[in-house]
């Protein structure tokens, strides 16, 4: 296997138990885990992806579906006078040490028309913490879902989220400027839509967009630069890739210091207020940047590659991100692989399973047919979802 610069995880991280309460299709469910590989099989709609989504809420970000917090509440708890809380809790083993982590949602005077009464709660060893980034000090995750199979063929927003997820794993504090930037963009769009004419207020919001936008872009550029050497060679049968961030802010930062770029963004935003008022959105900024991916061997842009090649490139990128984090932070992220074997022939499936085993990470893999995972029979813990 052509595995680049792999080294063992110094402090292996693994979930030893997972408890879901009022989460999606799970009224209450506990899983006791004693393996690095966890295989979840069952019919479509049985709840396999729901379980992966629950795990994704244990790391910084909005989860693998990016669903509103109210949406994941178990249906039996929804409706008038029935609102209760949902929670995801896990026992996490880090090397020889154990800790409890969890997240959930508290509803207060909730109504379906308002999100203001919903509060995200995060706990570490029973203590409430204020920021999601604190979770990222102990645990992170990378995932692949069927929706991501078209990551290279569809719009740039998914590719930006993809590089942000890798960045969260390397630097959990990245979620701060990302959240602040998105909030400021929404505020500006709303004020322009309402024909708000207070120039000083708009100046203040645009200064926030500029400041956080530069911070977000700098972090993304650093991640791409660090990831290049791992993704360019590839991983076994999965091809290498060439990557770059493409956007006006990125080009400015190549030539000018960050403070100068902040000023240029402010000037651009102020000049575009009227056109953005007509368009109904902010037309300039890092939220318009794109992650460009090319097949390393033939230099073809990923979106022009075959469906199978795109899937292989995506897998190789995620594996490269795992190796990068393992080397830089001393532990690997969890891998959440939903229906990962789609578009993979038998040789690639077996190669992927072998690669995951070699990396020593904890991976949660879903599929409908148990026979797909027959080669893992002695190396994985199997759960049939939807059967109690």
Order of alpha helices (4+ residues) and beta strands (2+ residues): beta-beta-beta-alpha-beta-beta-beta-beta-beta-alpha-alpha-alpha-beta-alpha-alpha-alpha-beta-alpha-beta-alpha-beta-beta
